Amino acid sequence: MDFSLSEKMDTIIGMIDEFVEKELIALEPEFLTRSFTELLPVLKQKQAMVKKMELWAPCHPQEYGGMELDLMEHALVSEALGRSPIGHYIFGCQAPDVGNIEILHMFGTQDQKAKYLRPLVEGEIRSCFSMTEVDLPGSNPVLMDTTAVSDGDDYVINGQKWYTSSADGSEFAIVMAKTNPEAGAYAQASMIIVPCDTPGFNLVRNIPVMGHSGDDYFSHAEILYQDCRVPKANLLGKEGHGFVIAQERLGPGRIHHCMRWIGICNRAFDLMCARARDRVISADGKTLATKQIIQSWIAECAAEIQAARLMVLHAAWRIEKEGAKAARKEISLIKFKVANVMQMVIDRALQVHGGLGMTDDTILSFFFRHERAARIYDGADEVHKVSVARKILDDYKDKGCG
Ligand SMILES: Cc1cc2nc3c(=O)[nH]c(=O)nc-3n(C[C@H](O)[C@H](O)[C@H](O)COP(=O)(O)OP(=O)(O)OC[C@H]3O[C@@H](n4cnc5c(N)ncnc54)[C@H](O)[C@@H]3O)c2cc1C
């Protein structure tokens, strides 16, 4: 097994690391104290710099202006960008657009691709994904109240969604709604493109999350669809195939997220080690780094990050070799493992910083607030654990005991 980087990836990662350090981490004091909307002009400038460096849209198809890196390559990019909360946004590969781009690329009609896919990859517009409902469990999304009723050449959509991330400022939403309520559980819903200026698309509020409502890209909206009428030409794929398409979207998406989280771990770990070495805690000049308990945290964090990283790269490799379906166990394992490693690493880094860690003078409290959600979205820890355990136990069905 060869763990070395190709020359191409070595160059790309080197350029990204330098850019993230000089241009994005340097912007963090502003990012942490101003609204996203206020920052947009400077963020657009940074995006233009990335395009000039020919590093824009690393995982998107070349025919639409992306770099078309494969999954393993993009995993490494995602790790490098994860060091900054705006890394993926500045390089044109942020969730939820990245998933919507995949859906449009795989299932969009020529018209849908021209109208939505091209400007999305180019970063001219943004989009959101609207599936989770306020009153029903997102962990079991077949329980869904939102309907898209056929009326001539249109669908009329009614329902209440929330956690539609980044809806504020989006051009369109991909909405999951029931088109075939009489069909089997997994054939009832469809994915439909809904432009956000359609009458009946009502953005009720950006939900306050961990004390922050956010705005524009950094927000999570509640949306009320009230007699929201869109042409049937906005259907993605076949009617009743919403969950089939959703499955396609999730495998690679989890690799992107998990490697972004490894990037966050790396950043928090760097801050923790630097602080431990710098912070003098006794009159004889001893630093935190001399304390065994801190050394133990550092060693444990290093081991956990390394293990988690190798697990994600292995899952990415398996998806590339055998497809997302064959790698379902690996994908579930990394989803809960990496989210928990990240939470532990951020928590320890924050602890080492003491009172400073609680302030917004470092990025750690931002990570602490925002990344807790990693254990909930894209399948809560418990859902993945149950699913993995079932698969493992199934494998033992015919094995007998010992
Ligand atoms: C920051 C953030 C961003 C999000 N972005 C989007 C988005 O862009 N679009 C979108 O549609 N949705 C989005 N979501 C919603 C997300 O997908 C749901 O929150 C998630 O699926 C869980 O659903 P729920 O919140 O309804 O919790 P529930 O389904 O009510 O589950 C609550 C808890 O119950 C436990 N649980 C659930 N099922 C099981 C089980 N089978 N066995 C054991 N325990 C179980 C878990 O601990 C779980 O956390 C986002 C959520 C967050 C927090």
Ligand as a Chemical Component Dictionary entry (heavy atoms), coordinates in Angstrom:
data_LIG
# 
_chem_comp.id                   LIG 
_chem_comp.type                 NON-POLYMER 
_chem_comp.pdbx_formal_charge   0 
_chem_comp.three_letter_code    LIG 
# 
loop_
_chem_comp_atom.comp_id 
_chem_comp_atom.atom_id 
_chem_comp_atom.alt_atom_id 
_chem_comp_atom.type_symbol 
_chem_comp_atom.charge 
_chem_comp_atom.model_Cartn_x 
_chem_comp_atom.model_Cartn_y 
_chem_comp_atom.model_Cartn_z 
_chem_comp_atom.pdbx_ordinal 
LIG C1  C1  C 0 -26.708 22.068 11.338 1  
LIG C2  C2  C 0 -27.724 21.232 10.641 2  
LIG C3  C3  C 0 -27.859 21.350 9.253  3  
LIG C4  C4  C 0 -28.842 20.628 8.585  4  
LIG N1  N1  N 0 -29.017 20.821 7.236  5  
LIG C5  C5  C 0 -30.060 20.232 6.607  6  
LIG C6  C6  C 0 -30.358 20.536 5.226  7  
LIG O1  O1  O 0 -29.655 21.321 4.571  8  
LIG N2  N2  N 0 -31.471 19.987 4.676  9  
LIG C7  C7  C 0 -32.299 19.142 5.367  10 
LIG O2  O2  O 0 -33.288 18.675 4.797  11 
LIG N3  N3  N 0 -32.026 18.820 6.671  12 
LIG C8  C8  C 0 -30.949 19.347 7.296  13 
LIG N4  N4  N 0 -30.699 19.070 8.634  14 
LIG C9  C9  C 0 -31.606 18.210 9.370  15 
LIG C10 C10 C 0 -30.999 16.864 9.716  16 
LIG O3  O3  O 0 -30.925 16.065 8.573  17 
LIG C11 C11 C 0 -31.870 16.246 10.834 18 
LIG O4  O4  O 0 -31.754 17.054 11.990 19 
LIG C12 C12 C 0 -31.454 14.810 11.138 20 
LIG O5  O5  O 0 -31.805 13.960 10.078 21 
LIG C13 C13 C 0 -32.134 14.286 12.424 22 
LIG O6  O6  O 0 -33.516 14.450 12.344 23 
LIG P1  P1  P 0 -34.300 15.173 13.552 24 
LIG O7  O7  O 0 -33.614 16.432 13.876 25 
LIG O8  O8  O 0 -35.724 15.256 13.150 26 
LIG O9  O9  O 0 -34.117 14.211 14.786 27 
LIG P2  P2  P 0 -34.958 12.825 15.128 28 
LIG O10 O10 O 0 -35.142 12.043 13.882 29 
LIG O11 O11 O 0 -36.151 13.267 15.891 30 
LIG O12 O12 O 0 -33.935 12.109 16.053 31 
LIG C14 C14 C 0 -33.581 12.614 17.338 32 
LIG C15 C15 C 0 -32.540 11.719 17.976 33 
LIG O13 O13 O 0 -33.098 10.437 18.172 34 
LIG C16 C16 C 0 -32.096 9.436  18.073 35 
LIG N5  N5  N 0 -32.527 8.478  17.054 36 
LIG C17 C17 C 0 -33.179 8.729  15.905 37 
LIG N6  N6  N 0 -33.404 7.589  15.218 38 
LIG C18 C18 C 0 -32.902 6.588  15.953 39 
LIG C19 C19 C 0 -32.818 5.177  15.803 40 
LIG N7  N7  N 0 -33.279 4.565  14.696 41 
LIG N8  N8  N 0 -32.224 4.455  16.779 42 
LIG C20 C20 C 0 -31.723 5.060  17.894 43 
LIG N9  N9  N 0 -31.771 6.398  18.087 44 
LIG C21 C21 C 0 -32.352 7.143  17.146 45 
LIG C22 C22 C 0 -30.796 10.157 17.703 46 
LIG O14 O14 O 0 -30.048 10.376 18.876 47 
LIG C23 C23 C 0 -31.287 11.471 17.142 48 
LIG O15 O15 O 0 -30.326 12.516 17.298 49 
LIG C24 C24 C 0 -29.688 19.749 9.301  50 
LIG C25 C25 C 0 -29.518 19.605 10.693 51 
LIG C26 C26 C 0 -28.558 20.325 11.357 52 
LIG C27 C27 C 0 -28.439 20.180 12.848 53 
# 
loop_
_chem_comp_bond.comp_id 
_chem_comp_bond.atom_id_1 
_chem_comp_bond.atom_id_2 
_chem_comp_bond.value_order 
_chem_comp_bond.pdbx_ordinal 
LIG C1  C2  SING 1  
LIG C2  C3  SING 2  
LIG C2  C26 DOUB 3  
LIG C3  C4  DOUB 4  
LIG C4  N1  SING 5  
LIG C4  C24 SING 6  
LIG N1  C5  DOUB 7  
LIG C5  C6  SING 8  
LIG C5  C8  SING 9  
LIG C6  O1  DOUB 10 
LIG C6  N2  SING 11 
LIG N2  C7  SING 12 
LIG C7  O2  DOUB 13 
LIG C7  N3  SING 14 
LIG N3  C8  DOUB 15 
LIG C8  N4  SING 16 
LIG N4  C9  SING 17 
LIG N4  C24 SING 18 
LIG C9  C10 SING 19 
LIG C10 O3  SING 20 
LIG C10 C11 SING 21 
LIG C11 O4  SING 22 
LIG C11 C12 SING 23 
LIG C12 O5  SING 24 
LIG C12 C13 SING 25 
LIG C13 O6  SING 26 
LIG O6  P1  SING 27 
LIG P1  O7  DOUB 28 
LIG P1  O8  SING 29 
LIG P1  O9  SING 30 
LIG O9  P2  SING 31 
LIG P2  O10 DOUB 32 
LIG P2  O11 SING 33 
LIG P2  O12 SING 34 
LIG O12 C14 SING 35 
LIG C14 C15 SING 36 
LIG C15 O13 SING 37 
LIG C15 C23 SING 38 
LIG O13 C16 SING 39 
LIG C16 N5  SING 40 
LIG C16 C22 SING 41 
LIG N5  C17 SING 42 
LIG N5  C21 SING 43 
LIG C17 N6  DOUB 44 
LIG N6  C18 SING 45 
LIG C18 C19 SING 46 
LIG C18 C21 DOUB 47 
LIG C19 N7  SING 48 
LIG C19 N8  DOUB 49 
LIG N8  C20 SING 50 
LIG C20 N9  DOUB 51 
LIG N9  C21 SING 52 
LIG C22 O14 SING 53 
LIG C22 C23 SING 54 
LIG C23 O15 SING 55 
LIG C24 C25 DOUB 56 
LIG C25 C26 SING 57 
LIG C26 C27 SING 58 
# 
